Amino acid sequence: MGIIWTIIIGFVAGVIAKFLSPGSNEPAGFVLTTVLGIVGAFVATFLGQALGWYRPGEGAGLVGAVIGAILVLMAWSMMSRRNA
């Protein structure tokens, strides 16, 4: 159930991060944004567990997932600019 919850939170976090991220004027699709949000939620969960903020099996909350999604979106934006 924890993975499903992380995916749902990541979906919402990806949508929120799209509006909050500095490079949000780039035309990334809805699917790409939500997938990167889900990846960001998993990154936030992994880092939070590694740093002791979350217990094993506990996922990142919405705020942590949004921050993780923003970081992943910023990294994606930097890599896509470099390839262009």
N, C-alpha and C positions, 0 to 999 in steps of 0.2 A: 504494500500500500504506500510505502514511503516514496518509491520511484514514481508512482502515478501522481502523488501529491506534488512532487518536485516538477514533474512535467506540466501540471496545471498551473502551478505558481510561476514556472518559467514562461509559459505562454502569456500570462498576464504581465509579467515583468518585461517581456520583450516588447509588448505594445507600449507600456509606460516608458521604457528606456528609449524607444524610437522617438518619442516626443521630447524627452529630456536630454538626449545625447547631443553634443555640439555639432556633429556632422549629420544631423537629422534631415537636412535639405537634400541629401543624396537620394536618388530614386531607387532605393532598395525595395523589393517586393514584400508583401505581407507575409508570405510563407518564409522567406529568408529571415525576416526580422523576428518572427516567432521562433524559428529554429535556433537562431543565435541567442534569443532570450532563454530558451530551454537549456542550451549549452552554458549560458551564464549562470543559471540557477544551479546546475550541477557543479560548476566551478566554485560558486559561493558555498555550496554544501561541503565540497571537498576541503576548501581552505578553512572554513569555519570549524570542521571537525579536526583538521590538522592543528589548528591554533587553540583548540579546546573551547571554542565558543559554543559548539553544538556537541551533544552526546552522540556516540555511534548509533546510527540508524535514524537520527533526527535530521531533518532537512532544514535548509535555510528558510527564513521567513521571507515575507514579501520585500522588505527593505533590503535585505542582503541579496536577494535574487535580482532586484532592480540594479543594485550597484554592480553585481557580477555581470548582468546583461549589458550595462553601459560600458564596462571594461571590454567585454567581448566585441561589442559593436564598434568601439573606438579602434580596437586592434584590427578588425575586419576592414574598417574604413582606411586605415593606414596601409594595409596590405593591398587593397584594391587600387589605391592611388599609385602605389609603387609599380604595380603591374600595367597600369594604363599608359 
